[in-house]
Amino acid sequence: MGNLGLPRLTESQFRAQVIRLAMLFGWQVCHFRPARTARGWRTAIQGHAGAPDIIAARNGRVVGAELKVGNNKPTEDQVLWLHHWGADGYLWYPSDWQQIEGVFSGRK
């Protein structure tokens, strides 16, 4: 169907929408924001890189979701993290909105 001339979402805008939706359905949500350093944008972590963009929890269920827009693809580290997350590890693009709503509303 195409985007009907609408501007593309940035990953930041998409992430904000996903976080708002999850919170609307009562999930606790966490996102680790990168910060600008002398060497570019970095997310302060200790351990392995590639953790999901969104971690959300509700009623004993914990979801990890990597968010991408456009033609962006996950890194090998991100794919590995989602693999470890199992059935509740997701790679979502804006076109996956129906699935996203299903996960956070409990319909999936």
Legacy VTK file of the C-alpha trace (Angstrom):
# vtk DataFile Version 3.0
C-alpha trace
ASCII
DATASET POLYDATA
POINTS 108 float
0.000 0.000 0.000
2.979 2.388 0.428
3.248 5.270 2.824
0.685 7.466 1.008
3.110 10.398 0.957
3.444 10.464 4.735
6.877 11.208 6.162
8.812 8.204 7.425
9.072 7.718 11.142
12.485 8.054 12.681
13.585 5.273 15.000
13.242 7.726 17.885
9.624 8.519 16.946
8.823 4.835 16.494
10.388 3.992 19.865
8.358 6.734 21.569
5.142 5.311 20.072
5.979 1.775 21.198
6.818 2.968 24.717
3.568 4.961 24.957
1.537 1.974 23.789
3.193 -0.406 26.248
2.640 2.014 29.118
-0.987 2.506 28.063
-1.489 -1.239 28.602
0.227 -1.151 32.017
3.708 -2.414 31.140
6.839 -1.183 32.896
9.190 -0.086 30.133
12.916 0.554 29.971
15.083 2.009 27.198
18.785 2.787 27.554
19.522 6.007 25.681
22.856 6.609 23.986
24.851 9.730 24.754
27.181 11.723 22.522
30.856 11.276 23.333
34.051 12.466 21.693
33.961 9.203 19.698
30.332 9.520 18.577
27.129 8.110 20.061
27.616 5.419 22.723
25.330 3.589 25.108
26.977 2.995 28.449
26.921 -0.731 29.143
29.035 -3.292 30.872
29.092 -6.668 29.210
27.791 -7.595 25.784
26.516 -5.081 23.242
23.265 -5.458 21.347
20.667 -5.526 24.135
17.120 -4.831 22.849
15.930 -1.231 22.460
12.903 -1.867 24.653
12.558 -4.061 27.713
8.998 -4.275 29.006
7.533 -6.274 31.882
4.025 -6.989 33.148
2.525 -9.787 35.224
5.681 -11.931 35.198
6.233 -11.602 31.453
9.317 -9.806 30.106
9.544 -8.728 26.467
12.665 -7.586 24.617
12.182 -5.707 21.359
14.685 -4.383 18.854
13.161 -1.537 16.834
14.160 -0.655 13.291
12.848 1.686 10.611
13.318 1.780 6.858
15.867 -0.682 5.534
17.838 -0.852 8.783
18.794 -4.366 9.820
19.779 -5.686 13.263
23.427 -6.344 14.034
24.653 -9.855 14.784
24.783 -8.925 18.491
21.162 -7.747 18.418
20.019 -10.938 16.682
21.836 -13.019 19.298
20.152 -11.146 22.154
16.717 -11.689 20.587
17.531 -15.379 20.146
18.324 -15.628 23.874
15.086 -13.804 24.676
13.159 -16.670 23.053
9.489 -16.334 22.199
9.324 -12.885 23.808
12.201 -11.440 21.748
10.948 -9.318 18.869
12.347 -7.428 15.901
9.776 -4.773 15.071
9.387 -2.305 12.222
6.529 0.240 12.022
4.753 -2.169 9.649
4.525 -4.642 12.581
2.165 -2.347 14.511
-0.664 -4.889 14.617
1.651 -7.464 16.245
3.001 -4.823 18.650
-0.530 -3.948 19.746
-1.303 -7.648 20.151
1.719 -8.273 22.377
1.082 -5.315 24.673
-2.718 -5.725 24.803
-2.389 -9.423 25.645
-4.096 -10.608 22.456
-0.965 -12.466 21.329
LINES 1 109
108 0 1 2 3 4 5 6 7 8 9 10 11 12 13 14 15 16 17 18 19 20 21 22 23 24 25 26 27 28 29 30 31 32 33 34 35 36 37 38 39 40 41 42 43 44 45 46 47 48 49 50 51 52 53 54 55 56 57 58 59 60 61 62 63 64 65 66 67 68 69 70 71 72 73 74 75 76 77 78 79 80 81 82 83 84 85 86 87 88 89 90 91 92 93 94 95 96 97 98 99 100 101 102 103 104 105 106 107
